[in-house]
Amino acid sequence: MRLAEIIGLRPEPAAGVLVTLTRRCPLSCAHCSTASGPDADERPDPGDLRRFVASFTARDRPEVMMLTGGEPLLMPGLVRELAASAKERGTRTAVLSGMFFARARSVPRAVLRAAAAVDHFSASLDLHHEREVPRTAVFAALRALSATGTRVSLHLTGTGPDDPYLADATAAVEREFGGTLPVLVNEIRAFGRAATWARPARPVGGDDGAAPAPCAMAAWPVVAFDGTVLACCNQHTVDRRPVPPHLRLGHIAEDSWATVRARALDSPLLRTVRTVGPLHLRARHAPDAPRAASYCDACRQLSALPGAVAAAERTAAGATGALLDLTVGRSRRAHGPTALVRAHGCAAYAAWVERPGPGEPGTVR
């Protein structure tokens, strides 16, 4: 599975699921959005994870399951189990790793077996990771992992389009892989350990909310560290309890994929967030509500605004709302992965997401 395919599916409701295996990580990067580290021990119950993935069916399943953390490859056996279970039901699996194991001279056999079991392997790299895992070691490990037959990519993070680190790192990728490694470039956000020093996310859709600004990040359910399933990947939502009612889709100890998917697709508020965005809904139907600190805060407050809830019920319930939701998601998917990265990642490097992988003949469209 190519990186461009994964990113391209991101706006389509319930086309994927993000699954956190653990908050623990051998690294302690200064920018970590999840505040993961060696002493963190939060994780969903593995048995609950197995049952949840086993609830996928050939007729009702996500197209892709993304395994992340913390560091998911601290549990390579669980990665293999979940990937195999998902594959039986037609779901492809991707994994995102901080590459702690690359510090060794060779990739551990357990990691190679986990990489061979998944359909895509993405490595995180940034200035803070490089203080713990050398860039040359990450590049060498990616070559070894690619040899298992799994598609590989790089997830680069920096402070913005003018960050000299990003210019240096992408030049190094070019020299090492000659244009044959897809790269997703994101900007560091003020979450986790970066909360006190990173710049806030840039505004989405303008300050007044007059123009619709749909949220593609409310498309895929997210399994959090405690097994709660959320409708949002924003780290404040993932970490904080209680979860706003419209953003809580269930818990893997109690709910199947079919239940989670139905809640994600049938909620009028979530449909409205995905099709016009929270700022637009608030501006039109809750104009007297206190000003939200950010786009994502505006969304988290929606279920406490009766006017917004009532408007969503009127306009996005039933078959008409479902069709609008599907149409908007597929329209954004049709714009392609580069357009999505321009909106949500580092725009200057957006086209790198569609670069071919090792052994591929050309870009993916």
MINUVEX-698081 format. One record per residue (C-alpha): residue in three letters; residue number from 1; x, y, z. Coordinates in steps of 0.02 Angstrom, whole numbers, plus 50000, padded with zeros to 5 digits. Example, Ala and Ser with C-alpha at 12.3 -4.5 7.8 and 13.67 -1.06 7.14 Angstrom:
! MINUVEX-698081
+-----+-----+-------+-------+-------+
!   r !   k !    c1 !    c2 !    c3 !
+-----+-----+-------+-------+-------+
! ALA !   1 ! 50615 ! 49775 ! 50390 !
! SER !   2 ! 50684 ! 49947 ! 50357 !
+-----+-----+-------+-------+-------+
***
This chain:
! MINUVEX-698081
+-----+-----+-------+-------+-------+
!   r !   k !    c1 !    c2 !    c3 !
+-----+-----+-------+-------+-------+
! MET !   1 ! 50000 ! 50000 ! 50000 !
! ARG !   2 ! 50072 ! 50168 ! 49947 !
! LEU !   3 ! 50079 ! 50320 ! 50060 !
! ALA !   4 ! 49977 ! 50418 ! 49933 !
! GLU !   5 ! 49837 ! 50290 ! 49945 !
! ILE !   6 ! 49828 ! 50307 ! 50135 !
! ILE !   7 ! 49828 ! 50497 ! 50131 !
! GLY !   8 ! 49704 ! 50496 ! 49987 !
! LEU !   9 ! 49580 ! 50395 ! 50090 !
! ARG !  10 ! 49592 ! 50512 ! 50240 !
! PRO !  11 ! 49441 ! 50624 ! 50200 !
! GLU !  12 ! 49322 ! 50479 ! 50166 !
! PRO !  13 ! 49213 ! 50441 ! 50318 !
! ALA !  14 ! 49256 ! 50275 ! 50403 !
! ALA !  15 ! 49376 ! 50226 ! 50264 !
! GLY !  16 ! 49508 ! 50198 ! 50397 !
! VAL !  17 ! 49538 ! 50181 ! 50583 !
! LEU !  18 ! 49684 ! 50245 ! 50687 !
! VAL !  19 ! 49735 ! 50125 ! 50825 !
! THR !  20 ! 49851 ! 50173 ! 50968 !
! LEU !  21 ! 49942 ! 50020 ! 51036 !
! THR !  22 ! 50033 ! 50106 ! 51179 !
! ARG !  23 ! 50092 ! 50273 ! 51245 !
! ARG !  24 ! 50260 ! 50197 ! 51294 !
! CYS !  25 ! 50411 ! 50239 ! 51187 !
! PRO !  26 ! 50600 ! 50214 ! 51213 !
! LEU !  27 ! 50628 ! 50393 ! 51151 !
! SER !  28 ! 50590 ! 50556 ! 51241 !
! CYS !  29 ! 50580 ! 50681 ! 51098 !
! ALA !  30 ! 50555 ! 50862 ! 51151 !
! HIS !  31 ! 50414 ! 50891 ! 51026 !
! CYS !  32 ! 50314 ! 50730 ! 51053 !
! SER !  33 ! 50130 ! 50771 ! 51027 !
! THR !  34 ! 50074 ! 50622 ! 51130 !
! ALA !  35 ! 50199 ! 50652 ! 51273 !
! SER !  36 ! 50255 ! 50471 ! 51252 !
! GLY !  37 ! 50413 ! 50407 ! 51335 !
! PRO !  38 ! 50501 ! 50265 ! 51426 !
! ASP !  39 ! 50399 ! 50287 ! 51585 !
! ALA !  40 ! 50227 ! 50297 ! 51504 !
! ASP !  41 ! 50124 ! 50139 ! 51527 !
! GLU !  42 ! 49950 ! 50180 ! 51459 !
! ARG !  43 ! 49886 ! 50062 ! 51326 !
! PRO !  44 ! 49724 ! 49980 ! 51272 !
! ASP !  45 ! 49697 ! 49802 ! 51329 !
! PRO !  46 ! 49774 ! 49688 ! 51194 !
! GLY !  47 ! 49627 ! 49568 ! 51209 !
! ASP !  48 ! 49506 ! 49710 ! 51175 !
! LEU !  49 ! 49609 ! 49761 ! 51025 !
! ARG !  50 ! 49606 ! 49585 ! 50955 !
! ARG !  51 ! 49417 ! 49572 ! 50978 !
! PHE !  52 ! 49388 ! 49743 ! 50899 !
! VAL !  53 ! 49491 ! 49702 ! 50744 !
! ALA !  54 ! 49409 ! 49531 ! 50734 !
! SER !  55 ! 49240 ! 49620 ! 50723 !
! PHE !  56 ! 49286 ! 49684 ! 50549 !
! THR !  57 ! 49194 ! 49587 ! 50414 !
! ALA !  58 ! 49216 ! 49571 ! 50227 !
! ARG !  59 ! 49061 ! 49681 ! 50205 !
! ASP !  60 ! 49092 ! 49803 ! 50347 !
! ARG !  61 ! 49273 ! 49850 ! 50376 !
! PRO !  62 ! 49392 ! 49997 ! 50360 !
! GLU !  63 ! 49499 ! 50002 ! 50204 !
! VAL !  64 ! 49653 ! 50036 ! 50309 !
! MET !  65 ! 49704 ! 50019 ! 50491 !
! MET !  66 ! 49846 ! 50131 ! 50549 !
! LEU !  67 ! 49943 ! 50068 ! 50702 !
! THR !  68 ! 50031 ! 50201 ! 50802 !
! GLY !  69 ! 50083 ! 50250 ! 50978 !
! GLY !  70 ! 50195 ! 50288 ! 51073 !
! GLU !  71 ! 50299 ! 50156 ! 50988 !
! PRO !  72 ! 50193 ! 50013 ! 50916 !
! LEU !  73 ! 50346 ! 49906 ! 50879 !
! LEU !  74 ! 50378 ! 49882 ! 51063 !
! MET !  75 ! 50245 ! 49748 ! 51032 !
! PRO !  76 ! 50295 ! 49675 ! 50864 !
! GLY !  77 ! 50198 ! 49515 ! 50897 !
! LEU !  78 ! 50037 ! 49612 ! 50926 !
! VAL !  79 ! 50069 ! 49711 ! 50767 !
! ARG !  80 ! 50082 ! 49548 ! 50670 !
! GLU !  81 ! 49926 ! 49475 ! 50751 !
! LEU !  82 ! 49818 ! 49628 ! 50718 !
! ALA !  83 ! 49883 ! 49645 ! 50540 !
! ALA !  84 ! 49847 ! 49462 ! 50503 !
! SER !  85 ! 49672 ! 49473 ! 50577 !
! ALA !  86 ! 49634 ! 49630 ! 50478 !
! LYS !  87 ! 49702 ! 49554 ! 50317 !
! GLU !  88 ! 49586 ! 49404 ! 50334 !
! ARG !  89 ! 49440 ! 49526 ! 50325 !
! GLY !  90 ! 49509 ! 49631 ! 50182 !
! THR !  91 ! 49583 ! 49777 ! 50281 !
! ARG !  92 ! 49760 ! 49834 ! 50245 !
! THR !  93 ! 49875 ! 49888 ! 50387 !
! ALA !  94 ! 50003 ! 50028 ! 50403 !
! VAL !  95 ! 50119 ! 50061 ! 50549 !
! LEU !  96 ! 50208 ! 50220 ! 50604 !
! SER !  97 ! 50369 ! 50197 ! 50703 !
! GLY !  98 ! 50493 ! 50312 ! 50791 !
! MET !  99 ! 50632 ! 50192 ! 50736 !
! PHE ! 100 ! 50711 ! 50162 ! 50906 !
! PHE ! 101 ! 50774 ! 49994 ! 50845 !
! ALA ! 102 ! 50877 ! 50076 ! 50706 !
! ARG ! 103 ! 51012 ! 50118 ! 50835 !
! ALA ! 104 ! 51066 ! 49936 ! 50825 !
! ARG ! 105 ! 51180 ! 49877 ! 50683 !
! SER ! 106 ! 51041 ! 49773 ! 50607 !
! VAL ! 107 ! 50852 ! 49774 ! 50614 !
! PRO ! 108 ! 50790 ! 49648 ! 50744 !
! ARG ! 109 ! 50709 ! 49493 ! 50672 !
! ALA ! 110 ! 50546 ! 49527 ! 50765 !
! VAL ! 111 ! 50534 ! 49699 ! 50685 !
! LEU ! 112 ! 50571 ! 49629 ! 50512 !
! ARG ! 113 ! 50431 ! 49502 ! 50536 !
! ALA ! 114 ! 50311 ! 49638 ! 50592 !
! ALA ! 115 ! 50358 ! 49745 ! 50441 !
! ALA ! 116 ! 50329 ! 49598 ! 50324 !
! ALA ! 117 ! 50155 ! 49575 ! 50399 !
! VAL ! 118 ! 50094 ! 49753 ! 50365 !
! ASP ! 119 ! 50056 ! 49838 ! 50200 !
! HIS ! 120 ! 50146 ! 50001 ! 50235 !
! PHE ! 121 ! 50285 ! 50054 ! 50352 !
! SER ! 122 ! 50316 ! 50238 ! 50391 !
! ALA ! 123 ! 50466 ! 50302 ! 50490 !
! SER ! 124 ! 50463 ! 50463 ! 50592 !
! LEU ! 125 ! 50611 ! 50580 ! 50572 !
! ASP ! 126 ! 50641 ! 50757 ! 50634 !
! LEU ! 127 ! 50771 ! 50861 ! 50726 !
! HIS ! 128 ! 50717 ! 50792 ! 50895 !
! HIS ! 129 ! 50716 ! 50609 ! 50839 !
! GLU ! 130 ! 50889 ! 50631 ! 50766 !
! ARG ! 131 ! 50958 ! 50675 ! 50937 !
! GLU ! 132 ! 50917 ! 50495 ! 50986 !
! VAL ! 133 ! 50920 ! 50398 ! 50822 !
! PRO ! 134 ! 51044 ! 50451 ! 50686 !
! ARG ! 135 ! 50974 ! 50493 ! 50515 !
! THR ! 136 ! 51093 ! 50372 ! 50429 !
! ALA ! 137 ! 51030 ! 50232 ! 50541 !
! VAL ! 138 ! 50849 ! 50271 ! 50494 !
! PHE ! 139 ! 50891 ! 50269 ! 50309 !
! ALA ! 140 ! 50982 ! 50103 ! 50325 !
! ALA ! 141 ! 50837 ! 50026 ! 50422 !
! LEU ! 142 ! 50712 ! 50086 ! 50291 !
! ARG ! 143 ! 50811 ! 49997 ! 50156 !
! ALA ! 144 ! 50811 ! 49837 ! 50258 !
! LEU ! 145 ! 50624 ! 49851 ! 50291 !
! SER ! 146 ! 50588 ! 49885 ! 50108 !
! ALA ! 147 ! 50676 ! 49722 ! 50068 !
! THR ! 148 ! 50535 ! 49629 ! 50159 !
! GLY ! 149 ! 50419 ! 49682 ! 50017 !
! THR ! 150 ! 50324 ! 49810 ! 50120 !
! ARG ! 151 ! 50303 ! 49987 ! 50050 !
! VAL ! 152 ! 50400 ! 50113 ! 50153 !
! SER ! 153 ! 50392 ! 50301 ! 50177 !
! LEU ! 154 ! 50458 ! 50440 ! 50287 !
! HIS ! 155 ! 50359 ! 50554 ! 50402 !
! LEU ! 156 ! 50459 ! 50715 ! 50422 !
! THR ! 157 ! 50412 ! 50851 ! 50547 !
! GLY ! 158 ! 50478 ! 51027 ! 50561 !
! THR ! 159 ! 50429 ! 51201 ! 50617 !
! GLY ! 160 ! 50366 ! 51261 ! 50448 !
! PRO ! 161 ! 50408 ! 51288 ! 50264 !
! ASP ! 162 ! 50559 ! 51396 ! 50305 !
! ASP ! 163 ! 50633 ! 51272 ! 50430 !
! PRO ! 164 ! 50816 ! 51242 ! 50378 !
! TYR ! 165 ! 50804 ! 51068 ! 50453 !
! LEU ! 166 ! 50668 ! 51018 ! 50329 !
! ALA ! 167 ! 50771 ! 51085 ! 50184 !
! ASP ! 168 ! 50922 ! 50986 ! 50243 !
! ALA ! 169 ! 50826 ! 50826 ! 50279 !
! THR ! 170 ! 50734 ! 50824 ! 50113 !
! ALA ! 171 ! 50898 ! 50856 ! 50021 !
! ALA ! 172 ! 50972 ! 50707 ! 50115 !
! VAL ! 173 ! 50823 ! 50598 ! 50064 !
! GLU ! 174 ! 50849 ! 50651 ! 49884 !
! ARG ! 175 ! 51033 ! 50604 ! 49890 !
! GLU ! 176 ! 51002 ! 50439 ! 49978 !
! PHE ! 177 ! 50849 ! 50377 ! 49884 !
! GLY ! 178 ! 50855 ! 50474 ! 49720 !
! GLY ! 179 ! 50672 ! 50526 ! 49720 !
! THR ! 180 ! 50609 ! 50352 ! 49762 !
! LEU ! 181 ! 50546 ! 50377 ! 49939 !
! PRO ! 182 ! 50376 ! 50458 ! 49974 !
! VAL ! 183 ! 50378 ! 50584 ! 50117 !
! LEU ! 184 ! 50238 ! 50660 ! 50220 !
! VAL ! 185 ! 50296 ! 50826 ! 50292 !
! ASN ! 186 ! 50200 ! 50898 ! 50440 !
! GLU ! 187 ! 50226 ! 51046 ! 50554 !
! ILE ! 188 ! 50254 ! 51031 ! 50741 !
! ARG ! 189 ! 50097 ! 51079 ! 50837 !
! ALA ! 190 ! 50074 ! 51141 ! 51014 !
! PHE ! 191 ! 50025 ! 50974 ! 51090 !
! GLY ! 192 ! 50108 ! 50857 ! 51216 !
! ARG ! 193 ! 50285 ! 50911 ! 51259 !
! ALA ! 194 ! 50280 ! 51045 ! 51123 !
! ALA ! 195 ! 50130 ! 51131 ! 51203 !
! THR ! 196 ! 50236 ! 51263 ! 51288 !
! TRP ! 197 ! 50346 ! 51311 ! 51141 !
! ALA ! 198 ! 50272 ! 51264 ! 50971 !
! ARG ! 199 ! 50170 ! 51391 ! 50875 !
! PRO ! 200 ! 49981 ! 51365 ! 50868 !
! ALA ! 201 ! 49905 ! 51285 ! 50714 !
! ARG ! 202 ! 49865 ! 51406 ! 50575 !
! PRO ! 203 ! 49680 ! 51457 ! 50563 !
! VAL ! 204 ! 49564 ! 51351 ! 50457 !
! GLY ! 205 ! 49425 ! 51434 ! 50358 !
! GLY ! 206 ! 49451 ! 51610 ! 50423 !
! ASP ! 207 ! 49413 ! 51682 ! 50594 !
! ASP ! 208 ! 49230 ! 51725 ! 50565 !
! GLY ! 209 ! 49176 ! 51553 ! 50503 !
! ALA ! 210 ! 49077 ! 51629 ! 50361 !
! ALA ! 211 ! 49152 ! 51512 ! 50232 !
! PRO ! 212 ! 49129 ! 51323 ! 50251 !
! ALA ! 213 ! 49288 ! 51237 ! 50308 !
! PRO ! 214 ! 49257 ! 51049 ! 50315 !
! CYS ! 215 ! 49361 ! 50944 ! 50434 !
! ALA ! 216 ! 49437 ! 50789 ! 50354 !
! MET ! 217 ! 49513 ! 50741 ! 50522 !
! ALA ! 218 ! 49340 ! 50694 ! 50587 !
! ALA ! 219 ! 49324 ! 50557 ! 50456 !
! TRP ! 220 ! 49417 ! 50410 ! 50536 !
! PRO ! 221 ! 49381 ! 50338 ! 50709 !
! VAL ! 222 ! 49528 ! 50342 ! 50830 !
! VAL ! 223 ! 49563 ! 50211 ! 50965 !
! ALA ! 224 ! 49645 ! 50306 ! 51108 !
! PHE ! 225 ! 49766 ! 50249 ! 51243 !
! ASP ! 226 ! 49625 ! 50194 ! 51359 !
! GLY ! 227 ! 49524 ! 50103 ! 51225 !
! THR ! 228 ! 49400 ! 50245 ! 51202 !
! VAL ! 229 ! 49352 ! 50268 ! 51020 !
! LEU ! 230 ! 49346 ! 50449 ! 50963 !
! ALA ! 231 ! 49287 ! 50539 ! 50807 !
! CYS ! 232 ! 49437 ! 50654 ! 50808 !
! CYS ! 233 ! 49628 ! 50637 ! 50804 !
! ASN ! 234 ! 49662 ! 50806 ! 50885 !
! GLN ! 235 ! 49779 ! 50768 ! 51030 !
! HIS ! 236 ! 49682 ! 50872 ! 51157 !
! THR ! 237 ! 49527 ! 50770 ! 51116 !
! VAL ! 238 ! 49624 ! 50606 ! 51124 !
! ASP ! 239 ! 49699 ! 50648 ! 51294 !
! ARG ! 240 ! 49562 ! 50736 ! 51389 !
! ARG ! 241 ! 49416 ! 50660 ! 51482 !
! PRO ! 242 ! 49269 ! 50674 ! 51478 !
! VAL ! 243 ! 49257 ! 50671 ! 51289 !
! PRO ! 244 ! 49126 ! 50788 ! 51214 !
! PRO ! 245 ! 48973 ! 50677 ! 51179 !
! HIS ! 246 ! 48974 ! 50701 ! 50990 !
! LEU ! 247 ! 49158 ! 50651 ! 50980 !
! ARG ! 248 ! 49143 ! 50490 ! 51082 !
! LEU ! 249 ! 49104 ! 50339 ! 50972 !
! GLY ! 250 ! 49119 ! 50202 ! 51103 !
! HIS ! 251 ! 49250 ! 50089 ! 51182 !
! ILE ! 252 ! 49336 ! 49936 ! 51110 !
! ALA ! 253 ! 49293 ! 49833 ! 51265 !
! GLU ! 254 ! 49108 ! 49854 ! 51226 !
! ASP ! 255 ! 49083 ! 49903 ! 51044 !
! SER ! 256 ! 49117 ! 49821 ! 50876 !
! TRP ! 257 ! 49179 ! 49906 ! 50720 !
! ALA ! 258 ! 49002 ! 49902 ! 50650 !
! THR ! 259 ! 48936 ! 49999 ! 50800 !
! VAL ! 260 ! 49078 ! 50126 ! 50796 !
! ARG ! 261 ! 49061 ! 50150 ! 50609 !
! ALA ! 262 ! 48873 ! 50175 ! 50620 !
! ARG ! 263 ! 48893 ! 50306 ! 50756 !
! ALA ! 264 ! 49026 ! 50396 ! 50655 !
! LEU ! 265 ! 48923 ! 50398 ! 50496 !
! ASP ! 266 ! 48750 ! 50430 ! 50569 !
! SER ! 267 ! 48787 ! 50576 ! 50685 !
! PRO ! 268 ! 48714 ! 50737 ! 50614 !
! LEU ! 269 ! 48841 ! 50842 ! 50710 !
! LEU ! 270 ! 48988 ! 50742 ! 50641 !
! ARG ! 271 ! 48916 ! 50751 ! 50467 !
! THR ! 272 ! 48906 ! 50939 ! 50484 !
! VAL ! 273 ! 49085 ! 50951 ! 50547 !
! ARG ! 274 ! 49145 ! 50848 ! 50397 !
! THR ! 275 ! 49043 ! 50944 ! 50268 !
! VAL ! 276 ! 49046 ! 51128 ! 50322 !
! GLY ! 277 ! 49154 ! 51130 ! 50479 !
! PRO ! 278 ! 49122 ! 51187 ! 50659 !
! LEU ! 279 ! 49157 ! 51372 ! 50632 !
! HIS ! 280 ! 49027 ! 51386 ! 50495 !
! LEU ! 281 ! 48897 ! 51294 ! 50600 !
! ARG ! 282 ! 48931 ! 51405 ! 50751 !
! ALA ! 283 ! 48930 ! 51567 ! 50649 !
! ARG ! 284 ! 48760 ! 51529 ! 50575 !
! HIS ! 285 ! 48671 ! 51442 ! 50717 !
! ALA ! 286 ! 48760 ! 51489 ! 50879 !
! PRO ! 287 ! 48823 ! 51667 ! 50846 !
! ASP ! 288 ! 48812 ! 51718 ! 51029 !
! ALA ! 289 ! 48920 ! 51574 ! 51092 !
! PRO ! 290 ! 49084 ! 51625 ! 51175 !
! ARG ! 291 ! 49227 ! 51640 ! 51051 !
! ALA ! 292 ! 49324 ! 51477 ! 51034 !
! ALA ! 293 ! 49513 ! 51477 ! 51055 !
! SER ! 294 ! 49538 ! 51376 ! 50895 !
! TYR ! 295 ! 49453 ! 51280 ! 50756 !
! CYS ! 296 ! 49465 ! 51119 ! 50857 !
! ASP ! 297 ! 49402 ! 51202 ! 51016 !
! ALA ! 298 ! 49252 ! 51264 ! 50917 !
! CYS ! 299 ! 49214 ! 51084 ! 50871 !
! ARG ! 300 ! 49234 ! 51017 ! 51048 !
! GLN ! 301 ! 49105 ! 51143 ! 51111 !
! LEU ! 302 ! 48970 ! 51100 ! 50983 !
! SER ! 303 ! 48870 ! 50975 ! 51086 !
! ALA ! 304 ! 48847 ! 51110 ! 51221 !
! LEU ! 305 ! 48769 ! 51232 ! 51095 !
! PRO ! 306 ! 48582 ! 51191 ! 51074 !
! GLY ! 307 ! 48564 ! 51299 ! 50919 !
! ALA ! 308 ! 48706 ! 51210 ! 50831 !
! VAL ! 309 ! 48642 ! 51038 ! 50880 !
! ALA ! 310 ! 48466 ! 51079 ! 50820 !
! ALA ! 311 ! 48531 ! 51147 ! 50655 !
! ALA ! 312 ! 48634 ! 50991 ! 50625 !
! GLU ! 313 ! 48482 ! 50882 ! 50660 !
! ARG ! 314 ! 48378 ! 50982 ! 50536 !
! THR ! 315 ! 48504 ! 50986 ! 50395 !
! ALA ! 316 ! 48612 ! 50831 ! 50412 !
! ALA ! 317 ! 48498 ! 50692 ! 50476 !
! GLY ! 318 ! 48429 ! 50555 ! 50366 !
! ALA ! 319 ! 48472 ! 50502 ! 50190 !
! THR ! 320 ! 48503 ! 50679 ! 50126 !
! GLY ! 321 ! 48634 ! 50712 ! 50261 !
! ALA ! 322 ! 48715 ! 50543 ! 50228 !
! LEU ! 323 ! 48727 ! 50579 ! 50042 !
! LEU ! 324 ! 48802 ! 50752 ! 50072 !
! ASP ! 325 ! 48930 ! 50679 ! 50191 !
! LEU ! 326 ! 48982 ! 50545 ! 50068 !
! THR ! 327 ! 48987 ! 50668 ! 49923 !
! VAL ! 328 ! 49098 ! 50793 ! 50014 !
! GLY ! 329 ! 49216 ! 50656 ! 50075 !
! ARG ! 330 ! 49235 ! 50581 ! 49902 !
! SER ! 331 ! 49254 ! 50752 ! 49822 !
! ARG ! 332 ! 49398 ! 50793 ! 49938 !
! ARG ! 333 ! 49473 ! 50623 ! 49902 !
! ALA ! 334 ! 49462 ! 50660 ! 49716 !
! HIS ! 335 ! 49569 ! 50815 ! 49741 !
! GLY ! 336 ! 49711 ! 50697 ! 49785 !
! PRO ! 337 ! 49832 ! 50674 ! 49929 !
! THR ! 338 ! 49940 ! 50825 ! 49885 !
! ALA ! 339 ! 49791 ! 50942 ! 49907 !
! LEU ! 340 ! 49753 ! 50866 ! 50077 !
! VAL ! 341 ! 49932 ! 50888 ! 50136 !
! ARG ! 342 ! 49930 ! 51069 ! 50076 !
! ALA ! 343 ! 49781 ! 51099 ! 50190 !
! HIS ! 344 ! 49836 ! 51001 ! 50342 !
! GLY ! 345 ! 50024 ! 50975 ! 50330 !
! CYS ! 346 ! 50172 ! 51077 ! 50270 !
! ALA ! 347 ! 50112 ! 51147 ! 50103 !
! ALA ! 348 ! 50285 ! 51182 ! 50033 !
! TYR ! 349 ! 50325 ! 50995 ! 50032 !
! ALA ! 350 ! 50150 ! 50928 ! 49995 !
! ALA ! 351 ! 50195 ! 50848 ! 49828 !
! TRP ! 352 ! 50324 ! 50735 ! 49912 !
! VAL ! 353 ! 50181 ! 50626 ! 49974 !
! GLU ! 354 ! 50152 ! 50564 ! 49796 !
! ARG ! 355 ! 50332 ! 50518 ! 49757 !
! PRO ! 356 ! 50360 ! 50337 ! 49705 !
! GLY ! 357 ! 50430 ! 50213 ! 49827 !
! PRO ! 358 ! 50584 ! 50104 ! 49802 !
! GLY ! 359 ! 50561 ! 50003 ! 49643 !
! GLU ! 360 ! 50405 ! 50097 ! 49585 !
! PRO ! 361 ! 50403 ! 50172 ! 49410 !
! GLY ! 362 ! 50322 ! 50342 ! 49444 !
! THR ! 363 ! 50209 ! 50449 ! 49551 !
! VAL ! 364 ! 50040 ! 50388 ! 49614 !
! ARG ! 365 ! 49880 ! 50473 ! 49560 !
+-----+-----+-------+-------+-------+
***
